[in-house]
């Protein structure tokens, strides 16, 4: 199946400064890609280029085979900006009806607003909405017309924890229907479990792009194993397996992913000296720090 989004060797300059450098990126139908990077890494510039709002100097971008900004690409793409804005004098129902007319799609507007948790506010003026409510209205706009590509820039901005869970459930539904989803986010803990692939940018360069498991293996970051000792046994445990004493009652060891089972067998051999064991694999935050550092540029 052809990729919905294809970015090939994209370069972008702002004056003499190069803000995108040879970017290659694809998203397949139904795939959820997290795009990570510090402020100024080039995430928003890349999204604007995909939307056709700002041209690239070199390379090529296509959405379902169409050029950015073309009628076909616009019809296939939905966008939720971080700072979403609507006409304050319109109601949620009026605004979404207007978007449906402009898009040329037939939509059950009350059902869409109910899906994003705005059924009680569909006839309230948007000027009375909180930031989180406006963000949910923007998500309802994304759902119009079953887009082939959804670009979500910090989509959980302004949302409470329950609304964040609801948003990712909707993203899952979009992906299940074949929408390719790009999520630009700083919320690493959220995207870690809710995306299929991670791409990391630094100073306009893509420094990583793969599944979380593959990035972890490539980075060779270590797994942490903490052994809670029974009274008076921490010194013996540390002497037998090495590691670092923690708070006088625990011992922490670190090992590569391939060696963790062997390490756990050594811990099991300690028998009753061990009260508990916890294991912490590398987190997305650790991977992000690894790939975003200077020597990956």
Secondary structure, 3 states (H helix, E strand, C coil): CCEEEEEEEEEEEECCEEEEEEEEEEEECCCEEEEECCCCCCHHHHHHHHHCCCCCCEEEEEECCEECCCHHHHHHEEEECCCCCCCCCCEHHHHHHHHHHHHCCCCCHHHHHHHCCCHHHCCCEHHHCCHHHHHHHHHHHHHCCCCCEEEEECCCCCCCHHHHHHHHHHHHHHHHCCCEEEEECCCHHHHHHHCCEEEEEECCEEEEEECHHHHHHHHCCCEEEEEEECCCCHHHHHHHHCCEEECCCEEEEEECHHHHHHHHHHHHCCHHHEEEEEEECCCHHHHHHHHCCHHHC
